[in-house]
Amino acid sequence: MNAPAISVHNLSKRYKLGVIGRHTLVDEASYWWHRVRGRDPKSAMGQVGYSVTEARRVEAEGYGADEFWALKNVSFDAQQGEVIGVIGRNGAGKSTLLKILTRITEPTSGEATINGRVGSLLEVGTGFHPELTGRENIYMNGTILGMKKKEIDSKLEQIVEFSEISEFIDTPVKRYSSGMYVRLAFSVAAHLDPEILLIDEVLAVGDVGFQKKCLGKMNDVSSEGRTILFVSHNMAAIKSLCDRVILIDDGHNVMDGLPEAVTNEYLDRMSEMTQRGTGIVDLTNHPGRKKHFDRFVELTELKVLDSVGNPAEHINPLEETRIEISYKIIKEIGAGVNFDIAFSNTSGQRVCSFATALFRTAFSLPSRKGVVTCVIPSLPLAPGRYSLSSACKVGGVATDSIRDIIFVDVDECDFFGFGKAPSPELIGNVMLDHRWEARA
């Protein structure tokens, strides 16, 4: 029997909050000694850093206030040709796992064995040199993967054609938009023949057409017998692409199984976590918040209100729904603020959006704290459960974004007078009639 493409055993990663560097002076000396001897320190996975015994001792004694375990004793095998989805809330440890597997960072304890050439797509711009052109970065990436120039030459035309940025291929990538970065990066990763492909949640940056194209390409890659580890919040993509799904929560792999069962468990956990109270959620420490934005304005609370102003977990599609978002200004802002709200189904697909940008007028917020309200006269959605996400932008740049804030149920009704409820197949990401209000 062939060896697994990826074998992970008791992998743990510990960070010291606010501290840059390795764990101890012994670690630093060991790291330096590896380099002096001409060895890559990261190749000794599990040797640089705490031993398994030491890591378990620290865990048994409890963690200090300045310690954070991104991963704790994660184990799994990925067979050759297998497509595995990795899901979990923001901060669960998914990206840390992929960074260890690509040897960007080293584990605190445990080991990971990779059998094959690895291509990775972790974050927008990762692996690209901003001063080099798209063409030069293709050759650089291929060389890093161990390919010869002739091999890269034979793939170059396919890479450029797939990325759909041929007119910019000789432009320095520092001038690329995030979407152009992703197009080229995915095309390079998919076409340079890696035996193992590691993909983080970067496809969300691309447009819908390119996302579908990427998913089709990943299907082609897997059918060729290559292994894919796919991190995503898009449950529809996970279900359609993956043979198996791993759920990571609080650094542990808590479930490993068929896509339908694992995604349902994840959605149930998110529902329990986010649905606090009756239609009211405190956003101060919400697990769905994206943490890498420069925070000028922060979302602090969200309320879903029915037609008479009462908090509601159920929405009557025929009646008015009001969604209130409380905010506070963290830093001085010299531009207007835009807000948006999105409803997504249980597969993670966005089905409708509400945005102040549609009215071409950003809010000049009346005070350092206040409330903006989205008033929705009616909501023609298929009956079922939906998650609400929200974001705000200052001068067109995102400053706060929280996904899966709260789950609400849309009741069944004869919305159109045809004797049946709206069909989920008829709704895409549409803009429905709405208006916005602001108050201090």
Buried (B, 14 or more C-beta within 10 A) or exposed (E): EEEBBBBBBBBBBBBEEEEEEBBEEEBEEBBEEBEEEEEEBBEBBBEBBBEBEBBBEBBEEEEEEEEBBBBBBBBBBBBBBBBBBBBBBBBBBBBBBBBBBBBBBBBBBBBBBBBBBBBBBBBBBBBBBEEBBBBBBBBBBBEEBEBEEEBBEEBBEEBBEBBBBEEBBEBBBEEBEEBBBBBBBBBBBBBBBBBBBBBBBBBEBBEEEBBEBBBEBBBEBBEEEBBBBBBBBBBBBBBEBBBBBBBBBBBBBBBBEEBEEBBEBBBEBBBEBBBEEEBBBEBEEBBBBEEEBEBBBBBBBBBBBBEEEEEBBEBBBBBBBBBBBBBBBBEEBEEBBBBBBBBBBBBBBBBBBBBBEEEEEBBEBEEEEBBBBBBBEBBBBBBEBBBBBBBBBBEEEBBBBBBBBBBBEBBEBEBEEEEEBBEBEEBEEEEBEBEBEBEE
